[in-house]
Amino acid sequence: MELQMIKRKNILKIPLLILLAAMIILLAVVFGLFHIREVDVVGNEFYSAQEIQKMVMSDSLAENSLYLLWKYSNPQTAESLPFLSGVEVSLICPYHVQIKVYEKTIAGYLLDSGSMVYFDIDGNVVEISTEERDGIPPFSGIGIVQPVVGEALPVEDDEFLRDITEAARMIHQSGLHPDEVHFDENRDLILYFGTKRVLLGDSSYLEEKLLELTSIYPEMEGLSGTLHMENFTPDTTTVSFKKGERGAEEEELIIALNGTLGDAREEAQKESESESENAGGPAESGYVEDAARFTTDAEGNEIYTDELGNVTTNLDKPYLGDDGNVISDGYGYIDPYTGAYILN
């Protein structure tokens, strides 16, 4: 009797052992064969493959290809990754996976306590780090307090946040790559490109302004100064570019919005010459070389005094135009010796 019971127990143990062995083999296959050894990352632009892999495969089971495939089969899983809008995982072979990512469009960054606060075109913070990423412009003139990844930029009011995100989205869509995007004390928008700046004014007609800027920007290559588009409307036919260092304009150019560049000074000179030919006299710039303006001091130094009373001893005419002529806009002229603007 006892022998029969022992035989029965042994017979029952055999299926259990078989089941246990099968489970061990299965686990060995799952955690051995499907252990990820190769990863391909595609679709990334701003973040490196190493950064993507580290973020997507952050938990302890993520080195298993089957688990990773299951985890990201749920579209909502990617929502926990602030800089990604979607992740797709596919098996190339049991130990080789491809991770395809859809990055959120990073519009710019703000500097805050030495860190760069990156935000997307919806105005949400996607990353706070000390690493500067290529192709992403800084935004300045914006005050923030305690930014949090995954939340909206903490600016002073919702209207300003809308202006920021609208500008960021439109600049990104325009294909322009400013070195800096700045909001002044009036919240007017200024774009900086090397030695050039573009004054766009408030948010009115911003899309149209950027469209025109995209068209005429190649005509500004090699120039330094300020493009004035503050008063632009869809009916505007020309805008002015004031040459010189940023914020210290000297000469004015007129840019036609069909993409051609004209020099206002040269055009004014041509018109003046044409008028003088018809009148039979010399072209008038408004400036007249008057010997009475030259005097000599007690030490024998020659002195020049302009019409406004400005005095200089530099008689090399440092304020002539590039063509060697007196700079005039038709209403006045720049004295070639003192640089003063004098109305005709």
C-alpha positions in Angstrom: 0.0 0.0 0.0 2.7 2.4 1.0 4.6 1.4 -2.2 1.6 2.3 -4.3 1.3 5.7 -2.7 5.0 6.4 -3.3 4.6 5.5 -6.9 1.6 7.8 -7.2 3.5 10.7 -5.7 6.4 10.1 -8.0 4.1 10.0 -11.0 2.5 13.4 -9.9 5.9 14.9 -9.5 6.9 14.2 -13.1 4.4 16.7 -14.7 5.4 19.3 -12.1 9.1 18.9 -12.9 8.3 19.1 -16.6 6.3 22.3 -16.0 9.1 23.7 -13.8 11.7 22.9 -16.4 9.6 24.4 -19.1 9.2 27.6 -17.1 13.0 27.8 -16.4 13.7 27.3 -20.1 11.1 30.0 -21.0 12.5 32.4 -18.5 16.0 31.7 -19.8 14.8 32.4 -23.4 12.9 35.5 -22.3 15.7 37.0 -20.2 18.5 35.6 -22.3 17.6 35.6 -25.9 15.5 38.8 -25.6 18.0 40.7 -23.6 18.7 43.9 -25.6 22.2 44.1 -27.0 21.7 46.5 -30.0 19.6 49.6 -30.2 18.9 51.9 -33.2 17.4 55.3 -32.5 15.8 57.2 -35.3 13.8 60.4 -35.6 15.9 62.3 -33.1 17.0 65.8 -34.0 17.8 67.8 -30.8 18.7 64.9 -28.5 21.4 62.3 -29.0 20.8 58.6 -29.4 22.4 58.0 -26.1 20.1 60.5 -24.4 17.0 59.0 -26.0 18.1 55.4 -25.1 18.8 56.4 -21.5 15.4 58.1 -21.1 13.3 55.4 -23.0 15.0 52.5 -21.3 15.0 54.0 -17.8 13.4 51.2 -15.7 15.0 47.9 -14.6 13.0 45.7 -17.0 13.5 47.9 -20.1 16.6 45.9 -21.2 14.2 43.2 -22.3 13.0 43.7 -25.8 9.6 42.0 -25.2 8.9 44.2 -22.2 10.0 47.3 -24.0 7.8 46.4 -27.0 4.8 46.0 -24.6 5.5 49.1 -22.6 5.5 51.5 -25.5 2.5 49.8 -27.2 0.5 52.2 -25.1 0.8 55.7 -26.7 0.3 57.4 -23.3 3.6 56.0 -22.0 5.5 58.6 -23.9 3.6 61.4 -22.1 5.9 60.8 -19.1 8.9 61.9 -21.3 8.6 65.7 -21.5 10.6 66.2 -24.7 8.9 63.4 -26.7 5.4 63.3 -28.1 5.6 59.7 -29.2 7.8 56.5 -29.1 7.5 53.5 -31.3 9.5 50.3 -30.5 10.0 47.5 -33.1 12.0 44.3 -33.0 14.6 43.8 -35.6 15.5 40.5 -34.0 15.1 39.3 -30.3 18.1 41.2 -29.0 18.0 44.1 -31.5 15.4 46.9 -31.3 14.7 50.1 -33.1 13.4 53.1 -31.1 11.6 55.6 -33.3 10.9 58.9 -31.5 8.8 62.0 -32.2 10.4 64.9 -30.5 8.5 67.9 -29.4 9.5 71.0 -31.3 11.8 73.0 -29.0 11.2 76.7 -29.8 13.8 78.3 -27.6 15.3 78.6 -24.2 15.5 81.1 -21.3 18.4 81.5 -19.0 17.5 81.0 -15.3 20.0 80.9 -12.5 22.7 79.6 -14.8 20.5 76.9 -16.4 18.8 76.8 -19.8 15.1 76.4 -19.6 14.0 74.8 -22.9 10.4 75.2 -24.0 8.3 73.9 -26.9 6.0 75.8 -29.3 3.2 75.3 -26.8 5.1 77.2 -24.1 5.7 74.1 -22.0 9.1 73.5 -20.3 10.6 70.4 -21.8 14.1 70.4 -20.2 16.2 72.4 -17.7 19.9 71.8 -18.1 23.3 73.5 -18.5 23.8 72.0 -22.0 23.4 74.4 -25.0 21.7 72.7 -27.9 22.5 73.7 -31.5 19.9 75.5 -33.5 17.8 76.7 -30.6 17.7 80.4 -30.1 17.7 82.1 -26.7 14.7 84.3 -25.7 15.5 87.3 -23.5 13.5 90.1 -21.8 11.3 87.4 -20.2 11.2 87.0 -16.4 10.3 83.6 -15.0 10.1 82.1 -11.5 10.8 78.5 -10.6 10.2 76.7 -13.9 9.1 73.1 -13.7 9.6 70.5 -16.5 6.2 69.5 -18.0 4.5 72.7 -17.0 4.0 76.0 -18.8 6.6 78.8 -18.6 5.9 80.7 -15.4 5.7 84.2 -16.9 3.8 87.1 -15.3 0.6 86.8 -17.2 -1.2 84.5 -19.7 -1.3 87.2 -22.4 2.4 87.5 -22.4 2.8 83.7 -22.6 0.5 83.7 -25.6 2.7 86.3 -27.3 5.8 84.3 -26.5 4.5 81.0 -27.8 3.0 82.6 -30.9 6.2 84.3 -31.7 8.2 81.1 -31.1 5.9 79.0 -33.3 5.9 81.5 -36.2 9.7 82.0 -36.1 10.1 78.2 -36.2 7.7 77.8 -39.1 9.4 80.7 -41.0 12.7 78.9 -41.2 14.5 81.9 -39.9 17.4 81.2 -37.4 17.9 84.3 -35.2 20.8 84.5 -32.8 18.5 85.9 -30.2 14.8 86.7 -29.8 14.2 89.6 -27.5 11.1 91.3 -25.9 11.8 94.9 -24.9 10.1 96.7 -22.0 7.0 97.3 -24.2 6.9 93.6 -25.1 7.8 94.5 -28.7 9.7 91.8 -30.6 13.3 92.2 -31.8 15.3 89.6 -33.7 19.1 89.6 -33.7 21.1 88.2 -36.6 24.8 88.7 -36.2 25.4 92.5 -36.7 21.8 93.0 -37.7 18.6 93.5 -35.7 15.0 93.5 -36.9 12.4 95.5 -35.0 9.1 93.8 -35.5 7.0 95.8 -33.0 4.0 94.2 -31.3 2.2 91.0 -32.3 0.0 92.6 -35.0 0.6 91.1 -38.5 3.4 89.0 -37.1 2.9 86.2 -39.5 3.0 88.6 -42.5 6.0 90.4 -41.1 8.0 87.2 -40.8 6.9 86.1 -44.3 8.3 89.4 -45.7 11.4 89.1 -43.6 12.1 85.6 -45.0 11.8 87.0 -48.5 14.1 90.0 -48.1 16.6 88.7 -45.6 19.1 87.5 -48.3 19.2 91.1 -49.6 20.6 92.2 -46.2 23.6 89.9 -46.3 26.8 91.7 -45.4 25.0 94.7 -43.9 25.1 95.9 -40.3 22.3 97.9 -38.7 18.6 97.8 -38.0 15.6 96.8 -40.1 12.5 98.7 -39.1 9.3 96.7 -39.5 7.4 98.1 -36.5 4.7 99.8 -38.6 4.4 97.1 -41.2 0.9 96.2 -42.5 -0.1 94.1 -45.5 -0.3 97.3 -47.5 3.3 98.2 -46.8 5.4 98.3 -50.0 8.8 99.3 -48.5 10.7 99.1 -45.2 13.8 100.9 -44.1 17.2 99.5 -43.1 19.4 101.9 -41.1 23.0 101.1 -41.6 25.6 101.2 -38.8 26.2 99.4 -35.6 23.1 97.9 -33.9 21.4 100.8 -32.2 23.6 103.4 -33.8 22.2 103.8 -37.3 23.9 106.1 -39.7 22.7 105.6 -43.3 19.3 104.5 -44.4 18.5 102.0 -47.1 15.0 101.4 -48.5 14.1 97.7 -49.1 11.3 97.0 -51.5 9.1 94.2 -50.4 9.4 92.5 -53.7 12.8 91.3 -52.6 15.0 94.1 -54.2 17.4 96.3 -52.3 17.7 100.0 -53.0 20.0 102.6 -51.5 17.9 105.6 -50.5 20.9 107.9 -50.5 21.9 106.9 -54.0 18.4 107.2 -55.3 18.1 110.7 -53.7 21.4 111.6 -55.3 20.3 110.4 -58.7 17.1 112.4 -58.4 19.0 115.4 -57.3 21.4 115.1 -60.2 18.6 114.7 -62.6 16.8 117.8 -61.3 20.1 119.8 -61.4 20.7 118.8 -65.0 17.2 120.0 -65.9 17.9 123.2 -64.0 21.3 123.6 -65.5 23.1 123.8 -62.2 25.2 121.5 -59.9 23.5 118.8 -57.7 22.7 120.1 -54.2 23.2 118.0 -51.1 22.3 120.9 -48.7 26.0 121.2 -47.7 28.1 124.1 -49.0 31.9 124.3 -48.5 32.3 127.7 -46.8 35.8 129.1 -46.3 34.4 131.3 -43.4 33.9 128.1 -41.3 37.7 127.5 -41.2 39.7 129.4 -38.7 43.1 129.1 -37.0 43.8 129.0 -33.3 46.7 130.6 -31.4 48.9 127.5 -31.9 48.3 127.5 -35.6 45.8 124.6 -35.6 43.1 124.8 -38.3 39.6 124.6 -36.8 36.3 123.9 -38.6 32.9 125.1 -37.1 29.7 123.7 -38.6 26.4 125.5 -38.9 25.2 124.3 -35.5 28.4 125.6 -33.8 30.1 122.2 -33.4 33.9 122.5 -33.6 36.5 120.0 -34.8 40.2 119.9 -35.7 39.7 116.7 -37.8 39.7 118.1 -41.4 39.8 114.6 -43.1 36.0 114.6 -43.6 35.4 111.4 -41.7 31.6 111.5 -42.2 31.4 111.2 -45.9 29.5 108.3 -47.5 31.1 105.3 -48.9 31.0 107.0 -52.3 32.8 110.0 -51.0 29.8 112.3 -51.2 28.0 114.2 -48.5 25.2 112.0 -46.9 21.8 113.6 -47.4 18.2 112.3 -47.1 16.6 115.2 -48.9 15.6 116.9 -45.7 19.0 117.5 -44.2 22.6 116.4 -44.4 25.4 115.0 -42.2 28.2 117.5 -41.9 31.3 115.8 -43.3 33.6 117.2 -40.6 31.6 117.0 -37.3 29.0 114.3 -38.2 26.1 116.6 -37.0 22.7 116.2 -38.7 21.7 119.6 -40.1 18.4 120.4 -41.7 18.4 122.0 -45.1 
